[in-house]
Structures are given as structure tokens and as C-alpha cells.
Amino acid sequence: MSKKAALLTVHGMGRTEEDYNAQLVSDLRHRLGQLFDSLHIGKVYYQDVLQSNEDRVWKSVADRVRWDDLRQFVLFGFGDAAGLESGKEPIDSDYAKAQVKIARELLLAREAMSASGPVVILAQSLGCQVTSNYFWDAQQAKTDHPPRVGIWQDIGLVQAQITGGRPLTGEEIAFLQGGSFRAFITTGCNIPIFVAAHAKEAIVPIRPNDNFEWHNYYDKDDILGWPLADMSDEYARVVTDHRVNAGSGIMGWLLKTWNPMSHTQYWGDTEVLGPLEAKLRSLLA
């Protein structure tokens, strides 16, 4: 049976297990009931591009430093961001490899829906920047000034990696560029860290199609998660910010919401799950 809509998840920075979205999937199955069977769920996992190199660096210095947990947080987390944002011009860069992962999952979603059904992408932390970069480059590829980085500088060079060997059709390329990207749900988003030094008029969000909407969820205690709409007039026209208290419940409040650990709690929070469920129900009905 063909699926009616697709949800893709994109993880954040730092060491991440491949089943990072397992609890979210379980929660959505419970919330959606029979509608869940009509939903395709894809999972973008790009950490395997980065982690082995970061582990090698850690092992080379671990016995000569202190504060292991904090140092690993900094090395693995900010190492991810630096690794993806530097040296990204080659078509085989880590930046491009992460984009291939997104394109593969989008193509699988299209195949599962047997058509250009609506796509929702839920991204956390650094995953918001990774996803935004992908669609920004895809937008630029449709202009007279194509990007000089990532897979969209020449999609033909990587199409076999995306499809498993065959060429992409024009309809597939349009889908991969965001033609059916209906809703972008970002949590703990740190895009401002990457664009804060730019002039205000240069801070422009993605807008893959006319039906696209972007909802950004942030906790005021999360130092890695930021509101977006106030960054520029362009962002204000596209993004709706939602302030939440990630990690609800009394134990959640005591252990999580009053400190920066709230950065890891969004996907289990009812203030995020509720609107996500509502959006999916509207697309699946």
C-alpha cells in the first residue's frame, strides 16, 4: 500500500546512535493509531561520515587531558559542525556526503508514496543547519548562479550514489529539490551560530515551494537552540517561532528544563509532539 505522506528525521550534533529516532517513532505510532500505517518514516543518519575520525582524534589525546565528558561534548559536537562547514567544495566532501544521505531518504520517501506526496522534515540542533544547507543549495541550482559546494553543484556526478546506479528523472530531481517539502519542524536549532556574523540582508531562509511552512521550537534555557524569526525580515516572513519548556513534567523540570540539558529533550515533549501529530494528521486524513 502506498503511503500518503512522509516524515524524515535529521539528528543533531555529537555522538549519535543509528536508532536515534526510535522513541519518536514509538510515540507517533501510539498517537496516530491506524493513520500511522499511511505514514512513511525516513531517517537521515550522517554521523557515520564523521564519528570515526573524531574517535581517532580523541584516542590520540584522551590520556593527556581532563574533563573527559565535557571535552568529548566539545570535540564531537563542534567537530561535527566544523567538519561539515569546512572544506566543502569537493564533490566528495563530508558536506556533500551528508547531502547524499538526505537525497537518498527523500528518494525513498517518494518511492514509498508512489508520487510526489507531502514531506515533513523534523530536524534537531545541527541537523537544522545540515537540512537548510541542502535545500538552499538545491534552490540555487535552479538559478543562474548554481552553488559551488555540495551535491547540487552537479547532481549528475552523485546521482548513482543516490539511486543505486541509475540516472535521476526530471520529476525525481524536482522532488529532491523540495517540490513536495510541506513542513520544516526544527528543534534546538543553531542556525544563528552559523549566520550571526553576516549582514542582516544576507540572512535569507530556504523556501522550497509556495506551500512550505517552517515551525521552530526553542527553549529559552537551551543555549544551543535559538529563535529564528528575528534574525532578518526574510526569516520573519517564513519562520514561526514557538517557545517551549522542553522536558515537561515535575521530574523533567527538576532534571532538565532549568539547565542546558533541555537541548536533548524536544522530541519527547508534548509541546512538540502535539503540533507534529496535528500536522501529520492533516496530511494523512
N, C-alpha and C positions, 0 to 999 in steps of 0.2 A: 504494500500500500504506500502510495506517495505521501510524503509529509507536506503539511500545509505551510509551515514556517520553520525558520531555523534560528537557533541561539548558538552563538560562538562565544567561548570564553577565552580570555587572554590573561595570563598570570603576571604578577609583578616582579620586583627585583629580589635578588638574593637566592640562596639555595632553595629550589622548588622541586617537589616530587611530581612525577608524571600524572598522578591521580589527584592533582591539586583541586579539582572541581567536584570531587566525589560527593561531599556533603551537600553542596549546592544542588547537584542533580537529584539526590535523595529528597531534599526539601521541596524541590519543584515537582517531583513525582507525586508527593503527598498533597501538595497544594492544588495541582491541576487535575488530579484524578484521571478520568478517561481521556481528557484532552491531551495529556502527556504523550499518548501514543501517536498523536499527529505532529509532534514536535521533533525535529532533528536537532541533536545537540552535538556540536563540534568543539574541539579543544585545541587551541594553539599552544604548542609547547616548544619554546625556543631556548630553554635553559641548557639543553644538551649541547648547544652550539658554544656555550661559554664556560660551563662549570669545570670541565676537566683542566682547562688552562688555569683557572683561578685556584683549583685544588693544588696544582703543581707549584704555584707561587706560594701558597700558604704553607705547604710542606717544607719548602726551602727555608722558611724563616720562623716557623712556629716555635722552635726550641730556643729562640733568642729574644722573644717578646712576651709581654704580659697582657692581661685583659683579653683572653682568647675569644670569648663570645662577642665582645664589642668589636674587636679587631676583625673577626670574621664577618660581622654585620657590615662593617665599613668596606672591607675588601670585596666581598661577594656582591653586596648591594650596589655600591658606587662603581665597582669594577664592571658590573653589567652595563651601567649607563655609559661609562667611558668607553667600554669596548664596542658598544653599538654605535656610538656617535662619532668615533674617530676612525680614520682610515676607511671611510665608507664608499669611496669612489669605485674601487674594483667591483666587477660583477660577481665575484666570489667572496666579497667581504662578509663579515659577520652580520652587518646591517642588511645586506641583500639576502643572506641565508635565513634571517628571521622573517623577511618579507615573503620568501618562498613558502615558509610554513603557513603564513596567513593565506596566501593564494591557494595552497593545497586544500586547506579546510573550507575555504569559500567554494571551490570547485566541487568538493564532496557534498557540500550543502545543496548546491544547485542540482546535482545528480539525484540527491535524496528527494528533492521536491519535484523532480521531472519538469521543471520550468523555472522561471525567474520569480520564485516566491519571496516574501519579505524576510529580511535578515535583521536580527538584533545582535549586537555585539556588546558583551559585558566585559570590561577591562579594568584591571586593578593596577594602581601605582604606575610603575614604569611601563606596564602594558598599555596604558593610555597613550603614552608618547610613541611607543612602537606602532600601535594601530593608527594613530593620527599621521605619523610619517608615511605609512604605507598608502593611505588614501590621499594624502597631499601630493605625493609623487605621482599617483595614478591620475589625479586631476591635471597635474602639469603636463603629463604625457599627451593629453588631448589638446594642448595649446601649441603655439609656435615656438615655445621655449621649454622643451622637454627637460626633465631632471637629468643631472649628471651623476646621480647616485642611485643605488638600489636597482631593483629588477625592472622598473619602469623606464630606465634609460634605454633599454632594448628588450622588451618582453620576449622577443623571439629567441634570444640567447638562453633563456631559462625555461621556456615553455615545456620542454621534455621533462625537466625536473618536477614540474607542477602536475603534468598529466600522466607521467609514467612512460612517455616516449612519443606520443602523437602530437601534431600541431594543435594549437587552440583555435577554435572557431571565433568569428567576429562576435557572435552572441555571448560566448563564454568570456571573452575579453571585456565586453561591456559589463557583464555581471561582476567580474573580478575588480573592475574599476569602481564598483559601488552603485551600480544602477538599481539594485534592489535593497540597498542598505537603508533600512527604515528607521532604526533607533540605535543610538550610541549611548550606553549606560556606563559612566565612568565613576570609579570609587577610589578614594585616596589618590586622586590624580595629581601628578607632579609636573605637568607640562609647564607651569610658570617658571620652574627652575631652569628650563631649557630656553625660555624666550624672554626672561626678565630683562636682559641686557639689550634687547632690541628696541628700536624706536616704536612708539605706540602704533603708528600707522603700518608698521611691518608685521604686527602680531595679528595674523589672519587665520581663522579656523577652517577646517575642512567643511565642505558642503557638497557631498557627492551627487545629490539629486534634489529635486524640489520638494519631495515628501520626507526628507531627512529631518530627524529631531535628535537633540543631544541633551541628556539629563545628567548632571554632575552632582554626585553626593560626596560631601566632605564633613568631617568632624573638626570642630574648632580646636580640639586638643591634639589633633594629628598633625605633627609638624611636617609630614611628608605629603599630606593631602590638602589641596587648595581650592578655593572658589575660582571660577574661570571668567565669569561674565564681565567682571570689572576690568579685565586686562586691556580691552580695547572696545571701540564701538562695534567692530565687526563681530567680536566674540559675544557681545551683549545681544546682538540680533539672532544669534544661532543657539547659544547655550542657556539652559535654565539651571541655576544652582539650587541645591537642596541641602540645607544644614541638618545633619542628623547627629544622634548620640550613639555612635557605633558601639555595640556590646550592651544591649539593653538588659534589664533585669537587675535585681539588687546585687547579685554576685558579680555580674558584668560591670556594674558601676564601681564596685569596690576594687575590682582587679584590673579593669581595662579603661573605662571611659574617662577617668580623670588623668590619664597619662598617655604618652605617645603610643602605647601598645594598641590603642584604638585603630591604628593603621591596618591591623590584620583582621579586624572584626566585621567589616562591612557586609560580606556575603552571607553571614549568618544573622544579620539584623533585620527585624521586621520592617523597619523604615525603608529598607532597600528591597527586601523580598516582596513586600506588599505591592509596590508600584511595578516591579518587574513582572509579578504574576498578572497584574491587571493588563499590562501591555501585551503580554503573550496571549492572554485570553482574548483580547480584542483582535489579534491577528489570526487566532486559531478558530474563532467562532464561525 
